[in-house]
Amino acid sequence: MHKSVQDIIKMKKEKKKISVITSYDYTLASLCDKAGIDVLLVGDSAGMVMLGYENTIPVTMDQMCMFTEAVSRARKNALLVSDLPFMSYQSSIEDAINNSGRLIKAGADAVKLEGGSIMAETISTIVDVGIPVMGHIGLQPQTTMLSQGYKVQGKTIDSAMKLIQDAKELEEAGVFSIALEMVSHQVAQIISESVSIPTIGIGSGVNCDGQVLVVQDLLGMYDKIKPKFAKRYMNLSEDIVNSLENYKKDIETGVFPSEDNWFSMDDDELKKLREHIEK
């Protein structure tokens, strides 16, 4: 059995740190799950990492369902959370419920959506129909980037108080956890100590209850954006390019394929074939 929402909530109570990885495809998700990652997040950042968009705004529900299905086939142990993309939940509560249901049918255990107190009623309604929700405050890529740009949140008393209030209202609305993206580490710590549900940090310091990174960032595969908070454990992009250059060179020089890489016909059968062709 894979982890449940209650398992993740329990981890905070037991003071166990929660590992979250954003993953979008079967192959990498399988490896993340094998490594024992607690939560797999199918983020709408797939639009940038997998589809080459400039931001997350163009991502559709159909695309999120496709990525969710792929990751759901890979996971055996982790909880699976999937993002509701831009305008799949903001226009009406009915849309929010229907689209949340689509992600659950695609294999997710829970959905994630951006927004503070303004989304409390929507979240409460989704939870009431039986779908767990992860909140997301701080930098909200779907909307904050449109108005403010790429800025750390919670650096003034007013913005800090707003974030703290948002977190409390999301907890009251029924979220089982809250992602804190690019929140000053002091405010992230205050929020983490103020709510009973887990906080998952994205560039918000060590005192969150868990941390999340995009697997391609962690492995050094995505070079277009290199956020400060994304620690690189490998630099696979260079290794992959080097491997591909060697592959091209081997083809050009005749090194590949070698006898180890091809299949042979039985000598007697080959002799019969040649005799048949020569008739």
NUSE-369741 format. One record per residue (C-alpha): chain; x negated, y, z negated. Coordinates in Angstrom, 3 decimals. Layout:
<pts>
<"A", <X, Y, Z>>
...
</pts>
This chain:
<pts>
<"A", <0.000, 0.000, 0.000>>
<"A", <-1.223, 3.478, 0.827>>
<"A", <-1.305, 6.317, -1.695>>
<"A", <1.918, 8.108, -2.563>>
<"A", <2.703, 11.700, -3.443>>
<"A", <2.965, 10.628, -7.083>>
<"A", <-0.523, 9.120, -6.906>>
<"A", <-1.901, 12.506, -5.811>>
<"A", <-0.026, 14.374, -8.556>>
<"A", <-1.326, 11.860, -11.089>>
<"A", <-4.903, 12.548, -10.014>>
<"A", <-4.625, 16.116, -11.290>>
<"A", <-3.234, 14.945, -14.614>>
<"A", <-6.159, 12.536, -14.930>>
<"A", <-8.610, 15.288, -13.882>>
<"A", <-9.710, 13.313, -10.809>>
<"A", <-10.816, 15.395, -7.819>>
<"A", <-8.819, 14.880, -4.618>>
<"A", <-10.536, 14.395, -1.243>>
<"A", <-8.647, 15.580, 1.840>>
<"A", <-9.787, 15.358, 5.451>>
<"A", <-8.118, 16.974, 8.439>>
<"A", <-8.091, 14.436, 11.255>>
<"A", <-6.190, 14.151, 14.516>>
<"A", <-7.069, 10.886, 16.290>>
<"A", <-7.033, 7.150, 15.660>>
<"A", <-10.793, 6.546, 15.815>>
<"A", <-11.962, 9.187, 13.340>>
<"A", <-8.923, 8.761, 11.092>>
<"A", <-9.741, 5.049, 10.806>>
<"A", <-13.236, 5.899, 9.584>>
<"A", <-11.933, 8.514, 7.135>>
<"A", <-9.471, 6.015, 5.708>>
<"A", <-12.149, 3.322, 5.477>>
<"A", <-14.325, 5.755, 3.509>>
<"A", <-11.597, 6.034, 0.870>>
<"A", <-10.434, 9.601, 1.551>>
<"A", <-7.343, 10.287, -0.582>>
<"A", <-5.305, 12.375, 1.876>>
<"A", <-5.393, 12.589, 5.667>>
<"A", <-4.033, 15.906, 6.924>>
<"A", <-2.908, 16.186, 10.531>>
<"A", <-3.471, 19.918, 10.899>>
<"A", <-2.138, 22.201, 13.583>>
<"A", <-5.812, 23.142, 13.992>>
<"A", <-5.677, 20.216, 16.418>>
<"A", <-4.661, 22.871, 18.919>>
<"A", <-8.130, 24.380, 18.686>>
<"A", <-10.284, 21.338, 17.953>>
<"A", <-8.585, 18.823, 20.256>>
<"A", <-6.777, 20.933, 22.858>>
<"A", <-9.042, 23.976, 23.212>>
<"A", <-6.538, 26.696, 22.278>>
<"A", <-7.863, 29.961, 20.863>>
<"A", <-5.676, 29.597, 17.765>>
<"A", <-2.913, 27.418, 16.296>>
<"A", <0.029, 29.419, 17.618>>
<"A", <0.601, 27.485, 20.920>>
<"A", <0.822, 24.099, 19.174>>
<"A", <4.161, 22.326, 19.729>>
<"A", <6.168, 19.805, 17.738>>
<"A", <5.648, 17.215, 20.470>>
<"A", <1.885, 17.611, 20.134>>
<"A", <2.008, 17.390, 16.339>>
<"A", <4.107, 14.236, 16.569>>
<"A", <1.596, 12.682, 18.971>>
<"A", <-1.363, 13.409, 16.681>>
<"A", <0.609, 12.241, 13.645>>
<"A", <1.476, 8.946, 15.319>>
<"A", <-2.194, 8.338, 16.168>>
<"A", <-3.390, 9.003, 12.607>>
<"A", <-0.552, 6.989, 11.084>>
<"A", <-1.640, 3.941, 13.067>>
<"A", <-5.154, 4.365, 11.674>>
<"A", <-4.526, 4.856, 7.960>>
<"A", <-4.190, 1.981, 5.556>>
<"A", <-4.848, 3.625, 2.208>>
<"A", <-4.571, 7.423, 2.360>>
<"A", <-1.526, 9.649, 1.961>>
<"A", <-0.659, 11.230, 5.316>>
<"A", <0.451, 14.877, 5.473>>
<"A", <1.300, 16.626, 8.734>>
<"A", <1.543, 20.344, 9.551>>
<"A", <4.712, 21.977, 10.771>>
<"A", <3.490, 24.182, 13.641>>
<"A", <4.269, 27.846, 14.248>>
<"A", <8.002, 28.628, 14.631>>
<"A", <9.067, 25.050, 13.912>>
<"A", <10.389, 26.065, 10.479>>
<"A", <10.509, 29.881, 10.235>>
<"A", <13.607, 30.566, 12.345>>
<"A", <16.095, 28.490, 10.342>>
<"A", <16.355, 25.993, 7.530>>
<"A", <18.063, 23.612, 9.950>>
<"A", <15.018, 23.707, 12.241>>
<"A", <12.758, 23.164, 9.249>>
<"A", <14.654, 20.054, 8.155>>
<"A", <14.938, 18.600, 11.654>>
<"A", <11.276, 19.139, 12.496>>
<"A", <10.149, 17.828, 9.118>>
<"A", <12.156, 14.717, 9.879>>
<"A", <10.431, 14.341, 13.235>>
<"A", <7.009, 14.303, 11.557>>
<"A", <8.189, 11.750, 8.986>>
<"A", <9.512, 9.539, 11.797>>
<"A", <6.124, 9.917, 13.513>>
<"A", <4.450, 8.413, 10.449>>
<"A", <3.777, 11.234, 7.975>>
<"A", <4.499, 10.830, 4.268>>
<"A", <4.871, 14.572, 3.735>>
<"A", <4.783, 17.861, 5.635>>
<"A", <2.836, 21.062, 5.089>>
<"A", <4.009, 24.557, 5.859>>
<"A", <2.567, 28.014, 5.392>>
<"A", <4.064, 30.807, 3.313>>
<"A", <4.628, 31.948, -0.250>>
<"A", <7.810, 32.932, -2.040>>
<"A", <9.527, 33.819, 1.226>>
<"A", <9.504, 30.108, 2.119>>
<"A", <10.751, 28.885, -1.283>>
<"A", <14.363, 28.327, -0.185>>
<"A", <13.275, 26.469, 2.951>>
<"A", <10.904, 24.276, 0.959>>
<"A", <13.531, 23.541, -1.671>>
<"A", <15.992, 22.405, 0.996>>
<"A", <13.429, 20.143, 2.702>>
<"A", <12.551, 18.590, -0.654>>
<"A", <16.251, 18.155, -1.480>>
<"A", <16.721, 15.935, 1.599>>
<"A", <13.886, 13.722, 0.372>>
<"A", <10.862, 14.971, 2.298>>
<"A", <7.789, 15.889, 0.207>>
<"A", <6.188, 19.258, 1.004>>
<"A", <2.664, 20.621, 0.577>>
<"A", <2.573, 24.412, 0.359>>
<"A", <-0.086, 26.643, 1.896>>
<"A", <-0.971, 30.149, 0.714>>
<"A", <-3.921, 32.503, 1.031>>
<"A", <-5.133, 32.823, 4.589>>
<"A", <-2.289, 31.509, 6.741>>
<"A", <-3.659, 30.936, 10.253>>
<"A", <-0.230, 30.968, 11.894>>
<"A", <0.609, 34.504, 10.743>>
<"A", <-2.126, 36.149, 8.652>>
<"A", <-4.464, 36.140, 11.630>>
<"A", <-1.921, 38.170, 13.599>>
<"A", <-1.808, 41.012, 11.078>>
<"A", <-4.980, 40.922, 8.974>>
<"A", <-7.562, 38.840, 10.765>>
<"A", <-10.032, 36.443, 9.184>>
<"A", <-10.250, 37.842, 5.642>>
<"A", <-10.668, 36.428, 2.164>>
<"A", <-7.445, 36.668, 0.159>>
<"A", <-7.047, 37.618, -3.502>>
<"A", <-9.810, 40.207, -3.805>>
<"A", <-7.643, 42.924, -5.395>>
<"A", <-5.373, 42.769, -8.421>>
<"A", <-2.256, 43.294, -6.301>>
<"A", <-3.059, 40.534, -3.817>>
<"A", <-4.166, 38.243, -6.648>>
<"A", <-0.897, 38.727, -8.544>>
<"A", <1.050, 38.058, -5.338>>
<"A", <-0.830, 34.782, -4.766>>
<"A", <-0.308, 33.674, -8.380>>
<"A", <3.411, 34.440, -8.146>>
<"A", <3.663, 32.660, -4.775>>
<"A", <2.054, 29.544, -6.239>>
<"A", <4.452, 29.480, -9.181>>
<"A", <7.481, 29.934, -6.930>>
<"A", <6.303, 27.180, -4.602>>
<"A", <5.947, 24.867, -7.589>>
<"A", <9.484, 25.755, -8.676>>
<"A", <10.690, 25.084, -5.109>>
<"A", <9.364, 21.532, -5.402>>
<"A", <6.061, 21.315, -3.515>>
<"A", <3.851, 18.453, -4.697>>
<"A", <0.625, 20.380, -3.999>>
<"A", <-0.610, 23.696, -2.614>>
<"A", <-3.404, 24.381, -0.146>>
<"A", <-5.347, 27.535, -1.032>>
<"A", <-7.174, 28.841, 2.025>>
<"A", <-9.953, 31.407, 1.671>>
<"A", <-8.776, 32.626, -1.729>>
<"A", <-11.390, 34.205, -3.983>>
<"A", <-12.694, 31.453, -6.250>>
<"A", <-11.664, 33.308, -9.427>>
<"A", <-8.042, 33.621, -8.325>>
<"A", <-8.032, 30.017, -7.053>>
<"A", <-9.139, 28.893, -10.508>>
<"A", <-6.387, 30.926, -12.196>>
<"A", <-3.783, 29.425, -9.850>>
<"A", <-5.106, 25.901, -10.410>>
<"A", <-4.812, 26.396, -14.169>>
<"A", <-1.365, 28.005, -13.880>>
<"A", <0.462, 25.242, -12.004>>
<"A", <0.936, 21.574, -12.888>>
<"A", <0.628, 20.385, -9.284>>
<"A", <-2.679, 19.853, -7.442>>
<"A", <-4.362, 22.676, -5.550>>
<"A", <-6.406, 21.825, -2.464>>
<"A", <-9.136, 24.309, -1.664>>
<"A", <-10.208, 25.462, 1.777>>
<"A", <-13.024, 27.887, 1.079>>
<"A", <-11.545, 28.691, -2.336>>
<"A", <-14.196, 27.437, -4.723>>
<"A", <-15.000, 24.411, -6.827>>
<"A", <-12.231, 24.803, -9.415>>
<"A", <-9.399, 23.662, -7.138>>
<"A", <-8.124, 20.144, -7.822>>
<"A", <-9.266, 18.954, -4.407>>
<"A", <-11.029, 20.043, -1.241>>
<"A", <-10.276, 19.724, 2.462>>
<"A", <-12.498, 19.919, 5.529>>
<"A", <-11.856, 19.219, 9.199>>
<"A", <-13.703, 15.991, 10.021>>
<"A", <-15.235, 17.508, 13.181>>
<"A", <-16.648, 20.361, 11.069>>
<"A", <-18.012, 17.943, 8.480>>
<"A", <-19.713, 15.862, 11.183>>
<"A", <-20.977, 18.869, 13.149>>
<"A", <-18.956, 18.101, 16.268>>
<"A", <-17.053, 21.383, 16.707>>
<"A", <-19.312, 24.364, 17.427>>
<"A", <-16.866, 27.050, 18.555>>
<"A", <-16.148, 28.208, 14.995>>
<"A", <-18.498, 27.671, 12.050>>
<"A", <-16.697, 28.848, 8.903>>
<"A", <-18.802, 29.524, 5.814>>
<"A", <-16.801, 27.036, 3.749>>
<"A", <-17.348, 24.103, 6.121>>
<"A", <-20.334, 22.107, 4.863>>
<"A", <-21.984, 20.098, 7.625>>
<"A", <-23.081, 16.626, 6.580>>
<"A", <-24.335, 15.774, 10.063>>
<"A", <-25.042, 17.522, 13.369>>
<"A", <-23.426, 15.054, 15.729>>
<"A", <-22.908, 17.564, 18.532>>
<"A", <-26.650, 17.572, 19.246>>
<"A", <-26.878, 13.786, 18.926>>
<"A", <-23.932, 13.294, 21.264>>
<"A", <-25.295, 15.669, 23.907>>
<"A", <-28.720, 13.995, 23.701>>
<"A", <-27.108, 10.582, 24.102>>
<"A", <-25.143, 11.727, 27.147>>
<"A", <-28.259, 13.262, 28.708>>
<"A", <-30.094, 9.954, 28.194>>
<"A", <-27.155, 8.080, 29.739>>
<"A", <-27.267, 10.327, 32.823>>
<"A", <-31.037, 9.876, 33.107>>
<"A", <-30.747, 6.073, 32.799>>
<"A", <-28.234, 5.987, 35.646>>
<"A", <-30.420, 8.159, 37.856>>
<"A", <-33.530, 6.040, 37.212>>
<"A", <-31.782, 2.680, 37.400>>
<"A", <-32.443, 1.782, 33.764>>
<"A", <-28.719, 1.426, 33.157>>
<"A", <-27.045, -0.914, 33.633>>
<"A", <-29.603, -3.621, 32.900>>
<"A", <-29.143, -7.379, 33.013>>
<"A", <-27.887, -7.211, 29.442>>
<"A", <-24.967, -5.056, 30.617>>
<"A", <-23.637, -7.012, 33.593>>
<"A", <-22.013, -10.376, 34.294>>
<"A", <-23.212, -13.151, 36.587>>
<"A", <-21.631, -15.720, 38.850>>
<"A", <-22.714, -19.359, 38.575>>
<"A", <-25.553, -20.087, 41.058>>
<"A", <-23.700, -22.970, 42.702>>
<"A", <-20.588, -20.852, 43.141>>
<"A", <-22.666, -18.011, 44.547>>
<"A", <-24.279, -20.420, 47.062>>
<"A", <-20.851, -21.650, 48.175>>
<"A", <-19.664, -18.043, 48.509>>
<"A", <-22.604, -17.090, 50.726>>
<"A", <-22.109, -20.179, 52.899>>
<"A", <-18.434, -19.334, 53.241>>
<"A", <-19.173, -15.763, 54.239>>
<"A", <-21.753, -16.859, 56.833>>
<"A", <-19.319, -19.172, 58.658>>
</pts>
